[in-house]
Amino acid sequence: MPELPEVEVTRLSFASRIAGARIEFVMVGKPLRWPLGCEGAQLHGQQVLAVRRRGKYLLLDLSEGLLLMHLGMSGSLSFGANLPAPGKHDHFDLVTSLGTLRLHDSRRFGAVVYAAGEADAAAQKLLGRLGAEPLSEAFDALVFHQWLNVRNTAIKPLLLAGHAVVGVGNIYASEALFLAGIRPTTRASRISKPRAALLHHAIQTVLTNAVAKGGSTLRDFSNADGEAGHFQLDAMVYDRAGLPCKVCAAPIKSIRQGQRSTFYCAICQKA
């Protein structure tokens, strides 16, 4: 699944090029996860003002309202002036004066939703319960520790839930916990203030590095220019079960937590 770095990399790859474009036509293919929420013709003539990100959602600010886009499990966006005709798994085209923004999604778990504004019920249903943005000042280390201190669940699934901090998906949660030296099964309430500060910093460091490396391409992720990411090549623990730890040479372990694979080093992450 594209995680926060992949969504941010996607945003950066087309945001400046589509800004100021006027929508000329909207093509909606097979049904996606949620309906568009308006007739495509309602968007014709509107201007794309900017592209923002909230968690794993891309927000296209329009002259009237906004579009919320989610890549689902395997979706990707492409943007260009001369895209080929839509294929079998191309389910949404936003044709503009500066090029076409296309959602490709073989599993159709992605979505494009129109809302009158960010305070609109349609937008709040998707965004209203998201945690703090990890790469912003809203992600405060002290508040983060206070939130962890009253929760007795394991730290790894708690990070994935996105209530305290948004967008720390499976790959980057494993990597951040390794960097902070915290075992993924440790209960959140047992994490001291200094160790919570380490984890806070590790989350920001890992996500920042992932964005700089173009995200992670494990199967078919690419940005809006068709470029793959390379963060997975530098992963310390993720998808390295049985391989030697890059720090201590102990074999990396793998367990299941909440139906997701978790990777860690039993030596470097003692508790």
Salt bridges, closest charged atoms under 4 A:
GLU8 OE2 - ARG11 NH2 2.87
GLU8 OE1 - ARG53 NE 2.91
ASP61 OD2 - ARG52 NE 2.72
ASP90 OD2 - ARG102 NH1 3.79
ASP90 OD1 - HIS104 ND1 2.80
ASP93 OD1 - ARG102 NE 2.82
GLU118 OE1 - ARG52 NH2 3.05
GLU133 OE1 - ARG53 NH1 2.81
GLU133 OE2 - ARG54 NH1 3.01
ASP225 OD1 - ARG17 NH2 2.68
ASP234 OD2 - LYS213 NZ 3.02
